[in-house]
């Protein structure tokens, strides 16, 4: 139990236990909340640090309130008081500060929304025109850009096709062109404060450098700087760019807003040509020493199998992704619509289709069984990519093999399904990482400057 201490923001002293922090987006070390807010008092009952310490505590409580509203979309003052273990007057003061800053608004609930006695608690929600971020996904064949606000509201989205392999500068230029079209459409509702970007490759934390994105042809590519430069030229203002792996960002989004909201153990898979994963275990995102954890596409499923770009043979992705389907079915593995072509070919039937379906489904099941045995997840979510598209047609081919290959104690408990956010998980996750500085320090002055069109 944390010693009691003063509410910062008004109200009476309260002692509150510190709960486990929720999953933080990649690149946001130490970000807390929205758990309970904290008090501050010395161990012997004396008042704790003053001055800067009190400022830090107030910032933490502001952050806890804003994160609670951001994750819920709308929440009553009474719910904030209960969830954050703060007094009503403290919550009122904290919310008031953020209303004045243009972050939040308060509204009385509809008369029909409840039957309680007395005056209903005010509803707190993100303010119209509150800060927004750009979310960018530079994927194989396509770049996607969305404008996302507090509460996860998507104000607009545009996509554009790309050649199969483009350099980071070309991808950044395409994203900036979409942003230049998108931002003016929401100019009256948006104050742009940052950019979150996702790529299907390994990212060197804090550098903006993509170490390796083999299906984009990138090695040690400074995509973060290239994107910041392109957006500065297109929008007239240089914005901070946070860069992350697409699967890592996807699992963050699913955990906060999608199909894993009430799940502490989940594996998220995505990709068409490669296969990556984001993993949450015990409520914590697994990153690994170098931030590269989750490269499950290189689990070995057949030592005599197809050559993989990593230099090995029989990797999970080389045995189950686009090329594994396309070659025996005489399809173009690099086609942007390869999933639709595979489904069409399977529908036509024939010996080759049947054999390919059986072989590749079994290979995918071997990989699924491996991650289930290692991580014991409550759910495996299929994000944007080949297997999300194929799953309705091949689930019955895959799952019997998964049940056969997992540990006996896990049989019948494996939940494999498409991601709750569909193809939008990675963009939503990119928005979360871009909003993280604002959520950590809600009254940061730079966060409230409007972008120059």
QUIHUQUI-V206238 format. One record per pair of residues at least 4 apart in sequence whose ideal C-beta (glycine too) atoms are under 8 Angstrom apart, sorted by the first residue. I is the first residue (numbers start at 1). J is the second residue. If there is no record, write none. Layout:
i | j
I | J
I | J
This chain:
i | j
1 | 15
1 | 17
2 | 15
2 | 16
2 | 17
2 | 18
2 | 38
2 | 39
3 | 15
3 | 39
3 | 41
3 | 42
3 | 43
3 | 45
4 | 13
4 | 14
4 | 15
4 | 39
4 | 41
4 | 45
5 | 13
5 | 14
5 | 15
5 | 38
5 | 39
5 | 40
5 | 41
5 | 47
5 | 48
5 | 57
6 | 13
6 | 39
6 | 40
6 | 41
6 | 47
6 | 48
6 | 54
7 | 11
7 | 12
7 | 13
7 | 14
7 | 39
7 | 61
7 | 86
7 | 87
7 | 89
7 | 90
8 | 40
8 | 54
8 | 57
8 | 58
8 | 61
8 | 90
9 | 58
9 | 61
9 | 62
9 | 86
9 | 90
9 | 93
9 | 94
9 | 97
10 | 87
10 | 89
10 | 90
10 | 92
10 | 93
11 | 86
11 | 87
11 | 88
11 | 89
11 | 90
11 | 93
12 | 87
13 | 39
13 | 41
14 | 39
14 | 85
14 | 86
14 | 87
15 | 39
15 | 41
16 | 36
16 | 37
16 | 38
16 | 39
16 | 84
16 | 85
16 | 86
17 | 36
18 | 35
18 | 36
18 | 38
19 | 35
19 | 36
20 | 35
20 | 283
21 | 31
21 | 32
21 | 33
21 | 35
22 | 33
22 | 34
22 | 35
22 | 255
22 | 256
22 | 283
23 | 252
23 | 255
23 | 256
23 | 280
23 | 283
23 | 284
23 | 285
24 | 28
24 | 29
24 | 31
24 | 252
24 | 285
24 | 436
25 | 31
25 | 196
25 | 242
25 | 244
25 | 249
25 | 252
25 | 429
25 | 432
25 | 433
25 | 436
26 | 203
26 | 205
26 | 244
26 | 245
26 | 248
26 | 249
26 | 252
26 | 285
26 | 287
26 | 291
26 | 433
27 | 205
27 | 206
27 | 242
27 | 243
27 | 244
27 | 433
27 | 436
28 | 433
28 | 436
28 | 437
28 | 440
31 | 436
31 | 439
31 | 440
32 | 60
32 | 63
32 | 64
32 | 440
33 | 37
33 | 60
33 | 63
33 | 64
33 | 67
33 | 68
33 | 439
34 | 64
34 | 65
34 | 67
34 | 68
34 | 70
34 | 71
34 | 83
34 | 84
35 | 64
35 | 84
36 | 64
36 | 83
36 | 84
36 | 85
37 | 60
37 | 61
37 | 64
37 | 65
37 | 84
37 | 85
37 | 86
38 | 57
38 | 60
38 | 61
39 | 57
40 | 48
40 | 49
40 | 53
40 | 54
40 | 57
41 | 45
41 | 46
41 | 47
41 | 48
42 | 46
42 | 47
42 | 48
48 | 53
49 | 53
49 | 54
50 | 54
51 | 55
52 | 56
53 | 57
54 | 58
55 | 59
56 | 60
57 | 61
58 | 62
59 | 63
59 | 441
59 | 442
59 | 443
60 | 64
61 | 65
61 | 84
61 | 86
61 | 90
61 | 94
62 | 66
62 | 94
62 | 97
62 | 98
62 | 441
62 | 442
62 | 443
63 | 67
63 | 439
63 | 440
63 | 441
63 | 442
64 | 68
64 | 84
65 | 69
65 | 80
65 | 84
65 | 91
65 | 94
65 | 95
65 | 98
65 | 124
65 | 442
66 | 70
66 | 98
66 | 103
66 | 104
66 | 150
66 | 438
66 | 439
66 | 442
67 | 71
67 | 439
68 | 72
68 | 75
68 | 79
68 | 80
68 | 83
68 | 84
69 | 73
69 | 74
69 | 75
69 | 80
69 | 104
69 | 124
69 | 125
69 | 126
69 | 150
69 | 151
70 | 126
70 | 150
70 | 151
70 | 152
70 | 435
70 | 439
71 | 256
71 | 257
72 | 79
72 | 151
73 | 125
73 | 126
73 | 151
73 | 152
73 | 153
74 | 123
74 | 124
74 | 125
74 | 151
75 | 79
75 | 80
75 | 83
75 | 123
75 | 124
75 | 125
76 | 80
76 | 109
76 | 120
76 | 121
76 | 122
76 | 123
76 | 124
77 | 81
77 | 88
77 | 91
77 | 92
77 | 95
77 | 106
77 | 121
77 | 122
77 | 124
78 | 82
78 | 88
78 | 121
79 | 83
79 | 121
80 | 84
80 | 86
80 | 91
80 | 95
80 | 124
81 | 86
81 | 87
81 | 88
81 | 91
84 | 91
86 | 90
86 | 91
86 | 94
87 | 91
88 | 92
89 | 93
90 | 94
91 | 95
92 | 96
93 | 97
94 | 98
95 | 99
95 | 104
95 | 106
95 | 124
96 | 100
97 | 101
97 | 443
98 | 103
98 | 104
98 | 442
98 | 443
99 | 103
99 | 104
99 | 105
99 | 106
99 | 127
101 | 442
101 | 443
101 | 448
102 | 127
102 | 129
102 | 130
102 | 191
102 | 448
103 | 126
103 | 127
103 | 130
103 | 131
103 | 150
103 | 442
104 | 124
104 | 125
104 | 126
104 | 127
104 | 130
105 | 124
105 | 125
105 | 126
105 | 127
105 | 128
106 | 122
106 | 123
106 | 124
107 | 122
107 | 123
107 | 125
108 | 120
108 | 122
108 | 123
109 | 113
109 | 114
109 | 120
109 | 121
109 | 122
109 | 123
113 | 120
114 | 120
116 | 120
125 | 151
126 | 130
126 | 149
126 | 150
126 | 151
126 | 153
127 | 150
128 | 189
129 | 188
129 | 189
129 | 190
129 | 191
130 | 149
130 | 150
130 | 191
131 | 149
131 | 150
131 | 190
131 | 191
131 | 192
131 | 193
131 | 435
131 | 438
131 | 447
131 | 448
132 | 147
132 | 148
132 | 149
132 | 150
132 | 155
132 | 186
132 | 189
132 | 190
132 | 191
132 | 192
132 | 193
133 | 147
133 | 148
133 | 149
133 | 192
133 | 193
133 | 194
133 | 195
133 | 196
133 | 431
133 | 434
133 | 435
134 | 145
134 | 146
134 | 147
134 | 148
134 | 179
134 | 182
134 | 183
134 | 192
134 | 194
134 | 195
134 | 196
134 | 231
134 | 239
134 | 434
135 | 144
135 | 145
135 | 146
135 | 147
135 | 148
135 | 195
135 | 196
135 | 197
135 | 198
135 | 427
135 | 428
135 | 430
135 | 431
135 | 434
136 | 143
136 | 144
136 | 145
136 | 175
136 | 179
136 | 195
136 | 196
136 | 197
136 | 198
136 | 227
136 | 430
137 | 142
137 | 143
137 | 144
137 | 145
137 | 197
137 | 198
137 | 199
137 | 246
137 | 426
137 | 427
137 | 430
138 | 143
138 | 168
138 | 171
138 | 172
138 | 175
138 | 197
138 | 198
138 | 199
138 | 216
138 | 223
139 | 143
139 | 144
139 | 199
139 | 200
139 | 246
139 | 384
140 | 162
140 | 164
140 | 200
140 | 215
140 | 216
140 | 272
140 | 273
141 | 161
141 | 162
141 | 163
141 | 164
141 | 336
142 | 159
142 | 160
142 | 161
142 | 162
142 | 336
143 | 159
143 | 160
143 | 162
143 | 171
143 | 174
143 | 175
143 | 178
144 | 157
144 | 158
144 | 159
144 | 427
145 | 157
145 | 158
145 | 159
145 | 175
145 | 178
145 | 179
145 | 182
146 | 154
146 | 155
146 | 156
146 | 157
146 | 158
146 | 182
146 | 424
146 | 427
146 | 431
147 | 154
147 | 155
147 | 156
147 | 157
147 | 182
147 | 183
147 | 186
147 | 190
147 | 192
148 | 152
148 | 153
148 | 154
148 | 155
148 | 427
148 | 428
148 | 431
148 | 434
148 | 435
149 | 153
149 | 155
149 | 189
149 | 190
150 | 435
152 | 256
152 | 257
152 | 428
152 | 431
154 | 424
154 | 428
155 | 185
155 | 186
155 | 189
155 | 190
156 | 182
156 | 185
156 | 186
157 | 182
157 | 427
158 | 178
158 | 181
158 | 182
159 | 178
160 | 174
160 | 177
160 | 178
161 | 336
162 | 166
162 | 170
162 | 171
162 | 174
164 | 334
165 | 216
165 | 217
166 | 170
166 | 171
166 | 174
166 | 216
166 | 217
167 | 171
167 | 217
167 | 218
167 | 221
168 | 172
168 | 210
168 | 218
168 | 221
168 | 222
168 | 223
168 | 226
168 | 227
169 | 173
169 | 226
169 | 230
170 | 174
171 | 175
171 | 216
171 | 223
171 | 226
172 | 176
172 | 223
172 | 226
172 | 227
172 | 229
172 | 230
172 | 231
173 | 177
173 | 230
174 | 178
175 | 179
175 | 197
175 | 227
175 | 230
175 | 231
176 | 180
176 | 227
176 | 230
176 | 231
176 | 233
176 | 234
176 | 235
177 | 181
177 | 234
178 | 182
179 | 183
179 | 231
179 | 234
179 | 235
180 | 184
180 | 234
180 | 235
181 | 185
182 | 186
183 | 187
183 | 190
183 | 192
183 | 235
183 | 451
183 | 453
184 | 453
186 | 190
187 | 453
190 | 451
191 | 448
191 | 449
191 | 450
191 | 451
192 | 235
192 | 237
192 | 239
192 | 450
192 | 451
193 | 239
193 | 434
193 | 435
193 | 438
193 | 446
193 | 447
193 | 448
193 | 449
194 | 239
194 | 240
194 | 241
194 | 242
194 | 434
194 | 435
194 | 437
194 | 438
195 | 227
195 | 228
195 | 231
195 | 239
195 | 240
195 | 241
195 | 242
195 | 434
196 | 241
196 | 242
196 | 243
196 | 244
196 | 249
196 | 429
196 | 430
196 | 431
196 | 432
196 | 433
196 | 434
196 | 435
197 | 223
197 | 224
197 | 227
197 | 241
197 | 242
197 | 243
197 | 244
197 | 430
198 | 243
198 | 244
198 | 245
198 | 246
198 | 249
198 | 250
198 | 426
198 | 427
198 | 429
198 | 430
199 | 203
199 | 210
199 | 213
199 | 216
199 | 218
199 | 223
199 | 243
199 | 244
199 | 245
199 | 246
200 | 213
200 | 215
200 | 216
200 | 245
200 | 246
200 | 247
200 | 270
200 | 271
200 | 274
200 | 276
201 | 210
201 | 211
201 | 212
201 | 213
201 | 214
201 | 215
201 | 216
201 | 218
201 | 245
202 | 210
202 | 211
202 | 212
202 | 213
202 | 245
202 | 291
202 | 292
202 | 295
203 | 209
203 | 210
203 | 211
203 | 243
203 | 244
203 | 245
203 | 291
204 | 209
204 | 210
204 | 211
204 | 291
205 | 291
207 | 224
208 | 222
208 | 223
208 | 224
208 | 225
208 | 228
208 | 241
208 | 243
209 | 220
209 | 221
209 | 222
209 | 223
209 | 224
209 | 243
210 | 216
210 | 218
210 | 220
210 | 221
210 | 222
210 | 223
210 | 243
211 | 219
211 | 220
211 | 292
212 | 218
212 | 219
212 | 220
213 | 217
213 | 218
213 | 221
214 | 274
214 | 309
214 | 310
215 | 273
215 | 274
216 | 221
218 | 223
221 | 226
222 | 226
223 | 227
223 | 243
224 | 228
224 | 241
224 | 242
224 | 243
225 | 229
225 | 241
226 | 230
227 | 231
227 | 241
227 | 243
228 | 232
228 | 238
228 | 239
228 | 240
228 | 241
229 | 233
230 | 234
231 | 235
231 | 238
231 | 239
231 | 241
232 | 236
232 | 237
232 | 238
232 | 239
235 | 239
235 | 451
235 | 452
235 | 453
236 | 451
236 | 452
236 | 453
237 | 451
237 | 452
239 | 451
240 | 434
240 | 437
242 | 430
242 | 433
242 | 434
242 | 436
244 | 248
244 | 249
244 | 429
244 | 430
244 | 433
245 | 249
245 | 276
245 | 278
245 | 294
246 | 250
246 | 270
246 | 271
246 | 276
246 | 426
247 | 251
247 | 268
247 | 269
247 | 270
247 | 271
247 | 276
247 | 277
247 | 278
247 | 294
247 | 383
247 | 426
248 | 252
248 | 278
248 | 285
248 | 287
248 | 294
248 | 429
249 | 253
249 | 278
249 | 425
249 | 426
249 | 429
249 | 430
249 | 432
249 | 433
250 | 254
250 | 268
250 | 270
250 | 278
250 | 383
250 | 384
250 | 419
250 | 425
250 | 426
250 | 429
251 | 255
251 | 260
251 | 266
251 | 267
251 | 268
251 | 277
251 | 278
251 | 279
251 | 280
251 | 285
251 | 381
251 | 425
251 | 429
252 | 256
252 | 278
252 | 285
252 | 429
252 | 432
252 | 433
253 | 257
253 | 258
253 | 421
253 | 424
253 | 425
253 | 426
253 | 427
253 | 428
253 | 429
253 | 432
254 | 258
254 | 259
254 | 260
254 | 261
254 | 266
254 | 268
254 | 381
254 | 383
254 | 419
254 | 420
254 | 421
254 | 425
255 | 260
255 | 261
255 | 263
255 | 266
255 | 280
256 | 261
256 | 428
256 | 432
257 | 261
257 | 420
257 | 421
257 | 428
258 | 381
258 | 419
258 | 420
258 | 421
258 | 425
258 | 428
259 | 379
259 | 381
259 | 417
259 | 418
259 | 419
259 | 420
259 | 421
260 | 266
260 | 268
260 | 280
260 | 378
260 | 379
260 | 381
260 | 420
261 | 420
263 | 280
263 | 378
263 | 379
264 | 280
264 | 281
264 | 282
264 | 283
264 | 378
265 | 280
265 | 281
265 | 282
265 | 375
265 | 376
265 | 377
265 | 378
265 | 379
266 | 279
266 | 280
266 | 377
266 | 378
266 | 379
266 | 380
266 | 381
267 | 277
267 | 278
267 | 279
267 | 296
267 | 371
267 | 375
267 | 377
267 | 379
267 | 380
267 | 381
268 | 277
268 | 278
268 | 279
268 | 380
268 | 381
268 | 383
268 | 419
268 | 425
269 | 275
269 | 276
269 | 277
269 | 296
269 | 380
269 | 381
269 | 382
269 | 383
269 | 385
269 | 387
270 | 275
270 | 276
270 | 277
270 | 382
270 | 383
270 | 384
270 | 385
270 | 388
270 | 419
270 | 425
270 | 426
271 | 275
271 | 276
271 | 297
271 | 317
271 | 321
271 | 385
271 | 386
272 | 321
272 | 322
272 | 338
272 | 339
272 | 385
272 | 386
273 | 317
273 | 321
273 | 322
273 | 323
273 | 333
273 | 334
274 | 297
274 | 317
274 | 321
275 | 296
275 | 297
275 | 316
275 | 317
275 | 320
275 | 321
275 | 367
275 | 385
276 | 294
276 | 295
276 | 296
276 | 297
277 | 294
277 | 295
277 | 296
277 | 297
277 | 371
278 | 285
278 | 294
279 | 285
279 | 286
279 | 293
279 | 294
279 | 375
279 | 377
280 | 284
280 | 285
280 | 286
281 | 286
281 | 375
281 | 377
286 | 293
286 | 294
287 | 291
287 | 293
288 | 292
288 | 293
288 | 294
296 | 316
296 | 367
296 | 370
296 | 371
297 | 315
297 | 316
297 | 317
297 | 321
298 | 308
298 | 310
298 | 312
298 | 315
298 | 316
298 | 317
299 | 315
299 | 316
299 | 367
299 | 370
299 | 371
300 | 312
300 | 314
300 | 315
300 | 316
301 | 305
301 | 314
301 | 315
301 | 316
301 | 319
301 | 320
301 | 363
301 | 366
301 | 367
301 | 370
302 | 306
302 | 313
302 | 314
302 | 319
302 | 363
302 | 366
303 | 313
303 | 314
304 | 313
304 | 314
305 | 313
305 | 314
305 | 315
305 | 318
305 | 319
305 | 363
306 | 313
306 | 314
306 | 318
306 | 319
306 | 323
306 | 324
307 | 313
307 | 318
308 | 312
308 | 313
308 | 314
308 | 315
308 | 317
308 | 318
309 | 318
310 | 315
313 | 318
314 | 318
314 | 319
315 | 319
316 | 320
316 | 363
316 | 364
316 | 366
316 | 367
316 | 370
317 | 321
318 | 323
318 | 324
319 | 324
319 | 360
319 | 363
319 | 364
319 | 367
320 | 324
320 | 360
320 | 363
320 | 364
320 | 367
320 | 387
321 | 325
321 | 386
322 | 326
322 | 333
322 | 334
322 | 338
322 | 339
322 | 386
323 | 327
323 | 333
324 | 360
324 | 363
325 | 329
325 | 331
325 | 333
325 | 338
325 | 342
325 | 356
325 | 360
325 | 386
326 | 330
326 | 331
326 | 332
326 | 333
326 | 335
326 | 338
326 | 341
326 | 342
327 | 331
327 | 333
328 | 352
328 | 355
328 | 356
328 | 359
329 | 342
329 | 345
329 | 352
329 | 353
329 | 356
331 | 335
331 | 338
331 | 341
331 | 342
331 | 345
332 | 338
332 | 341
333 | 338
334 | 338
335 | 341
337 | 341
338 | 342
338 | 386
339 | 343
339 | 385
339 | 386
339 | 389
339 | 390
340 | 344
340 | 389
341 | 345
342 | 346
342 | 386
342 | 390
343 | 347
343 | 389
343 | 390
343 | 393
344 | 348
345 | 353
346 | 353
346 | 357
346 | 393
346 | 394
348 | 353
349 | 353
349 | 354
350 | 354
351 | 355
352 | 356
353 | 357
354 | 358
355 | 359
356 | 360
357 | 361
357 | 394
357 | 397
358 | 362
358 | 397
359 | 363
360 | 364
361 | 365
361 | 394
361 | 397
361 | 398
361 | 401
362 | 366
362 | 401
363 | 367
364 | 368
364 | 387
364 | 398
365 | 369
365 | 398
365 | 399
365 | 401
365 | 402
365 | 405
366 | 370
366 | 401
366 | 405
367 | 371
368 | 372
368 | 380
368 | 398
368 | 402
368 | 414
368 | 416
369 | 373
369 | 401
369 | 402
369 | 405
369 | 406
370 | 374
371 | 375
371 | 377
371 | 380
372 | 376
372 | 377
372 | 380
372 | 402
372 | 406
372 | 410
372 | 414
373 | 406
373 | 407
373 | 410
376 | 410
378 | 415
379 | 415
379 | 416
379 | 417
380 | 414
380 | 415
380 | 416
380 | 417
381 | 417
381 | 418
381 | 419
381 | 420
381 | 425
382 | 387
382 | 388
382 | 391
382 | 416
382 | 417
382 | 418
382 | 419
383 | 388
383 | 419
383 | 423
383 | 425
383 | 426
384 | 388
384 | 419
384 | 422
384 | 423
384 | 424
384 | 425
384 | 426
385 | 389
386 | 390
387 | 391
388 | 418
388 | 419
388 | 422
388 | 423
390 | 394
391 | 395
391 | 416
391 | 417
391 | 418
394 | 398
395 | 399
395 | 416
396 | 400
397 | 401
398 | 402
398 | 416
399 | 403
399 | 414
399 | 416
400 | 404
401 | 405
402 | 406
402 | 414
402 | 416
403 | 411
403 | 412
403 | 414
406 | 410
406 | 411
406 | 414
407 | 411
410 | 414
418 | 422
419 | 425
420 | 425
421 | 425
421 | 428
424 | 428
425 | 429
426 | 430
427 | 431
428 | 432
429 | 433
430 | 434
431 | 435
432 | 436
435 | 439
436 | 440
437 | 441
437 | 444
437 | 447
438 | 442
438 | 444
438 | 447
441 | 447
442 | 447
444 | 448
445 | 449
